[in-house]
Amino acid sequence: MKLKELGHTGLAVSPIGLGLAALGRPAYITLGHDADLGPERGVDELRRRAHAVLDAAYGRGIRYVDAARSYGRAEEFLGSWLESRGLAPGDVTVGSKWGYTYTGGWRVDAERHEVKDLSATTFRRQLDETRSLLGAHLSLYQIHSATLDSGVLDDADVLEGLAGLRATGVAVGFTVTGPDQAATIRRALELDRFDTVQATWNLLDGSAEPALEAAHDAGLGVIVKEALANGRLTARGAPPVLREAAEAAGTTPDALALAAVLARPWADVVLSGAATVDQLESNLHALDIQFGEELASRVRPLHEASETYWEKRATLPWT
């Protein structure tokens, strides 16, 4: 895979990255996650699985990996993989996120799997935790799911802490969520304090595109998450329109959905959320697809109102 710079950060990334949300904890909201992991979901089993997927990703040229404090033991698994493979800081660009605390207790049936707190106290605590696990490998630290109503973009203590981290050479970014992603991105751009943005964009909800294009034009690196809509755009959940378009293109629904992101000139990295090596290999076929106007017109009927998309996402179960 040909590497590129993530915005103006100086960090080298591959066009497809690996997100660890489904690999660091026993439950997640991806359709079929329970079938992917099976009944054996102990820490050792998930560590082995995470290392296997990371090995496959690195072997195929993936050079951006995305974790978070709330992804169970994802940072721990990633740190142990980096060390055991003898990789030096910079061999892989590593991003992580702060703002949610994992509370699932390594249970699938937990009442709450994570708790959000975007205070400066949480930032300082979680930065120390992340550094203890990832050390000098940490290249990018992001606010996890910033929203306008959270107030995090107006918190002077948080902004001062992020500026201090940035001064040490670690890039700082923010991720967004919900139907008001675009408004949050535009507010963050006004602050001129961030190096990257990570947002949901997919064939169902493309509402953030103008704001993401503006972020790209302003020099921020753009990372796209949930390109497969938590499994709704894979073979397990694909609507007939996507299945038919994928068949016509001689590919799979997941690869076609990822190819749609790769075709966006403002997108630097699109994350694969693969929980298995086979899923990763299927995702990587996106690199072979020429996503032009013919395919774009085929999948255009998939678009949903942003509010509808996020309402459906909120009903997905943790499995």
C-alpha positions in Angstrom: 0.0 0.0 0.0 1.3 3.4 -0.9 1.7 5.6 2.2 0.6 9.2 2.5 0.9 12.0 5.0 -2.0 12.4 7.5 -3.0 16.0 6.8 -0.1 18.2 7.8 1.0 16.1 10.7 4.1 14.5 9.1 2.7 11.1 10.1 2.8 8.4 7.4 -0.4 6.4 7.0 -1.9 3.8 4.7 -5.2 4.5 3.0 -6.8 1.7 5.0 -6.1 1.5 8.7 -7.1 -0.9 11.4 -9.5 0.0 14.2 -9.4 -2.1 17.3 -12.9 -1.5 18.7 -14.0 -5.1 18.0 -10.8 -6.7 19.0 -10.0 -5.3 22.5 -13.1 -6.4 24.4 -15.5 -9.3 24.3 -18.6 -7.3 23.2 -19.2 -4.7 20.5 -22.1 -3.4 18.4 -21.0 -4.9 15.0 -23.6 -7.2 13.5 -22.4 -10.8 14.0 -19.7 -9.9 16.4 -20.7 -12.9 18.6 -20.2 -15.3 15.7 -16.8 -13.7 14.8 -15.4 -14.2 18.3 -17.3 -17.4 19.3 -17.7 -18.6 22.9 -14.0 -18.3 23.8 -13.5 -14.6 24.7 -11.0 -14.7 27.5 -8.2 -12.1 27.7 -5.7 -14.5 26.3 -7.9 -15.6 23.4 -8.6 -12.0 22.4 -4.9 -11.1 22.7 -4.0 -13.9 20.3 -6.8 -12.9 17.9 -5.7 -9.2 18.0 -2.1 -10.1 17.4 -3.1 -12.3 14.5 -5.2 -9.6 12.8 -2.4 -7.0 13.5 0.2 -9.4 11.9 -2.0 -9.8 8.8 -2.6 -6.0 8.6 1.1 -5.2 8.9 1.9 -7.8 6.4 -0.5 -6.3 3.9 0.9 -2.8 4.3 -1.4 -1.2 6.9 0.5 1.5 8.8 -2.2 3.1 10.8 -3.8 1.5 13.9 -6.5 3.2 15.9 -7.3 2.3 19.6 -9.0 4.0 22.5 -9.0 3.8 26.3 -12.6 2.4 26.2 -11.7 -0.5 23.8 -11.2 -2.9 26.7 -7.5 -4.0 26.5 -6.9 -2.8 23.0 -4.0 -0.5 23.9 -2.5 -3.3 26.0 -2.8 -5.8 23.1 -1.4 -3.3 20.6 1.5 -2.4 22.9 2.4 -6.0 23.5 2.3 -6.7 19.7 4.5 -3.7 18.9 7.0 -4.8 21.5 7.0 -8.5 20.6 7.4 -7.8 16.9 10.3 -5.4 17.5 8.7 -2.4 15.9 10.1 1.0 16.6 8.1 4.2 17.1 7.1 5.4 13.7 7.1 1.9 12.0 3.3 2.1 12.5 1.4 5.3 13.1 -0.6 4.7 16.3 -3.6 6.7 17.3 -5.7 6.4 20.4 -8.5 8.2 22.1 -9.5 9.5 25.5 -12.9 10.3 27.0 -14.7 7.0 27.6 -13.9 4.5 30.3 -14.4 0.8 29.8 -16.9 -0.5 32.4 -17.9 -3.8 30.8 -16.0 -6.0 33.3 -15.1 -8.3 30.4 -18.8 -9.4 30.2 -21.0 -9.5 27.1 -24.1 -8.8 29.1 -22.8 -5.8 31.0 -25.3 -3.2 31.9 -23.0 -0.5 30.6 -19.9 -1.2 28.5 -18.4 2.3 28.7 -19.0 5.7 30.4 -18.3 9.0 28.8 -16.5 11.8 30.6 -14.7 14.5 28.6 -13.3 16.4 31.5 -9.7 17.6 31.9 -9.3 15.2 34.8 -10.2 12.3 32.6 -7.9 13.5 29.9 -4.9 13.7 32.3 -5.7 10.3 33.8 -6.2 8.5 30.6 -3.2 10.1 28.9 -1.0 8.6 31.6 -2.7 5.2 31.2 -2.3 5.3 27.4 1.4 6.3 27.7 2.0 3.5 30.1 0.8 1.0 27.5 1.9 2.6 24.2 4.9 4.7 25.3 6.7 6.5 22.5 4.6 4.7 19.9 1.7 7.1 20.6 1.6 9.5 17.6 -2.0 10.8 17.7 -4.3 11.4 20.7 -8.0 12.2 20.0 -11.0 13.4 21.9 -13.4 10.5 21.8 -16.8 11.5 20.4 -16.7 15.3 20.8 -20.2 16.9 20.5 -21.3 20.5 20.8 -23.5 19.7 23.8 -20.6 18.0 25.7 -18.8 21.4 26.0 -15.4 19.8 25.5 -14.5 22.2 22.7 -15.1 25.1 25.1 -13.3 23.7 28.1 -10.2 25.8 28.6 -8.5 23.1 30.8 -9.0 20.4 28.2 -7.7 22.7 25.4 -4.7 23.7 27.5 -3.9 20.0 28.2 -4.2 19.2 24.5 -1.9 22.1 23.6 0.7 20.9 26.1 0.6 17.4 24.6 0.8 18.8 21.1 3.9 20.7 22.1 5.6 17.4 23.0 5.3 16.3 19.3 2.1 14.1 19.6 -0.6 15.2 17.2 -4.0 16.0 18.7 -7.3 15.3 17.1 -11.0 14.8 17.8 -13.6 12.3 16.7 -17.3 13.1 16.3 -20.6 11.3 16.5 -24.3 11.7 15.9 -26.4 13.6 13.4 -24.6 16.9 14.3 -21.2 15.7 13.2 -20.8 18.5 10.7 -21.6 21.3 13.2 -19.1 19.9 15.6 -16.4 19.7 13.0 -17.0 23.3 11.9 -16.8 24.5 15.6 -13.5 22.7 16.0 -12.1 24.2 12.8 -12.8 27.7 14.3 -10.5 26.9 17.2 -7.5 26.0 15.0 -6.1 23.7 17.7 -6.4 20.2 16.0 -4.3 18.2 13.6 -6.9 15.5 12.7 -10.6 14.7 12.6 -12.2 11.3 12.7 -15.9 11.0 11.6 -18.5 8.6 10.5 -19.0 8.6 6.7 -20.6 5.8 4.8 -23.1 5.0 2.0 -26.0 5.4 4.4 -25.0 8.7 6.1 -22.8 11.1 4.1 -24.0 14.2 5.9 -20.5 15.1 7.3 -18.9 15.3 3.8 -18.9 19.1 3.3 -17.4 19.6 6.8 -14.8 16.9 6.2 -13.9 18.5 2.9 -13.4 21.8 4.7 -11.3 20.1 7.4 -9.1 18.6 4.7 -8.8 21.9 2.9 -7.7 23.4 6.3 -4.9 20.9 6.5 -6.3 18.5 9.0 -5.9 14.8 8.5 -9.2 13.0 7.9 -9.9 9.5 9.3 -13.2 7.8 8.4 -14.7 5.4 10.9 -17.8 3.1 10.7 -17.5 3.0 6.9 -19.4 -0.4 7.1 -22.0 1.0 9.4 -21.3 -1.5 12.2 -22.0 -4.4 9.8 -25.0 -3.0 8.0 -22.9 -2.6 4.9 -21.4 -6.1 5.0 -22.7 -9.4 3.6 -24.5 -9.9 6.9 -26.6 -6.8 6.7 -26.3 -5.3 3.2 -29.5 -4.0 1.6 -30.4 -5.5 -1.8 -29.1 -2.3 -3.6 -25.6 -2.8 -2.2 -25.6 -6.5 -2.8 -26.6 -6.0 -6.5 -24.0 -3.3 -7.0 -21.3 -5.4 -5.5 -22.3 -8.4 -7.6 -22.2 -6.2 -10.7 -18.7 -5.0 -9.8 -17.5 -8.6 -9.0 -16.8 -7.8 -5.4 -18.3 -8.0 -1.9 -20.5 -5.4 -0.2 -17.9 -4.5 2.4 -15.2 -3.9 -0.2 -17.5 -1.8 -2.3 -18.5 0.3 0.8 -14.9 0.9 1.7 -14.0 1.7 -1.9 -16.6 4.5 -1.8 -14.6 6.1 1.0 -11.3 5.6 -0.7 -12.7 7.5 -3.7 -13.2 10.7 -1.6 -10.3 13.0 -2.2 -10.6 14.5 1.3 -10.2 11.1 3.1 -6.7 10.2 4.3 -7.5 6.9 6.1 -10.6 4.7 6.2 -10.7 2.2 9.1 -11.3 -1.5 8.8 -13.0 -2.8 12.0 -12.1 -6.4 11.1 -12.4 -8.9 13.9 -10.9 -11.8 11.9 -8.2 -12.1 9.3 -10.7 -13.2 6.7 -12.7 -10.0 7.2 -9.6 -8.0 6.9 -8.6 -9.7 3.6 -12.1 -9.0 2.3 -11.9 -5.4 3.3 -8.6 -4.9 1.5 -10.2 -5.8 -1.8 -11.5 -2.3 -1.7 -8.1 -1.2 -3.0 -8.8 -3.0 -6.3 -12.1 -1.3 -7.1 -12.4 1.7 -9.3 -15.3 3.5 -7.7 -16.6 5.8 -10.4 -19.9 7.5 -11.3 -21.6 4.2 -12.5 -21.1 2.6 -9.1 -21.9 5.8 -7.3 -25.2 6.0 -9.0 -26.0 2.4 -8.2 -25.6 2.9 -4.5 -27.0 6.4 -4.2 -30.5 5.1 -3.1 -28.9 3.8 0.1 -28.7 7.3 1.6 -30.7 7.8 4.8 -31.6 10.9 6.7 -28.8 11.4 9.3 -31.3 11.3 12.2 -32.6 8.0 10.9 -29.2 6.5 10.6 -28.2 7.4 14.1 -31.5 6.2 15.6 -30.9 2.8 14.0 -27.3 2.7 15.2 -28.5 3.4 18.8 -30.6 0.2 18.6 -27.7 -2.2 17.7 -27.0 -4.7 20.5 -23.7 -5.4 22.1 -22.9 -9.0 21.3 
